[in-house]
């Protein structure tokens, strides 16, 4: 029974979607129904929160990899690139001004 609830919470809904308050609420309900004792309830909460951390880290890693891949394909300019272009534009403006004064 506990495994089914864990799978529902962790895979069906997703541990990230559950707040710590909701996790504690679920554990309390299970304890009240006699399906868990207090120690098992504490363990359940710890495991779900740990799973949340793992899922969050995995999702952040995945998103980071996707962003790197997309930005590499899109050739998004960095701040350094923009600064270099601004310096070149400034130099060109100075040269144009000199030429127009002549």
N, C-alpha and C positions, 0 to 999 in steps of 0.2 A: 504494500500500500504506500509506504513512504517513498519507495523508488518511483512509483507512478506519479506521485505528487511532485517529486523533484524534477522528473522529466517534463511534466506539464509546466512547471514554473520556469525551468531552465531552458527548455527547448521549444515548447509550444508558445508561451507568452514571451519568453526571453527574460533572463535574469536582469538585464538592464532596465526592463520596463517596470520592475518591481521596486518600490521604495523600501528602505530598511523598515519603515513603520509597517508596511504591508506584509513584509516577510515575518516580522514579529507577530503580527495579527494572525497570519496563517498558522504559525507555530503554536500560538496560544489556543487557537481553535482545535488543533490536533491534540494538544495536551488536555483540553477540556473534554474532548470526545473520548479520551483514553487511548488514542492511537499512538501517542508518544508520552514518555515520561519527561520530567523537566530537563534532565540531562540530555536526552535525545533531542528535545526541542532546542536547547542551546546549541547542540552540535549541528542541527538542521540549519539554524540561523547563520552560524559561522560558515558552513559549507556554501550556502546560497550566496552570502556576501562575498566569499572568496571567489566563487564562480563569476559573480558580477565583475569583480576586479579583472579576472582573466579575460572575460568577454570584452570588457572595455579596452584592455591593452591590445587584444587581438584586433579589435575594430580600429583603434587608433593606428596600429601598425599597417593594417590593410589600407586605410584611407591615406596614410602618408605615402605608401608605395604608389597608389593610384595617382595622387597629386604629383609626385615626382615624375611618373611616367607621362602623364598628360602635359605637364609643364615642359618636359623635354621635347615632346612632339610639337607642342604649340610654339616653342621658342619664345617664351615669355621673357621680356627684358628684365634684368635685375636693376636694382638701384644704381649699381656701379655702371651698368650699360647706359642708363639714362644720364648719369652724371657726365660720362665721357661724351655723350652726344651734346649735352648742354655746353660743355667746354668748347667743343668744335664749333657750335653755333655762335658762341661768344666771339671766338677768333674770326669767324667769317664775317660777323657784324662789324668788328673792328676794321677788317680789311675793306669791306664795302664802304664804311664811313671814310677811310683814308682815300679810297679811289674817288669817291664823290666829292671830296674836298679839293682834289687836284684839278 
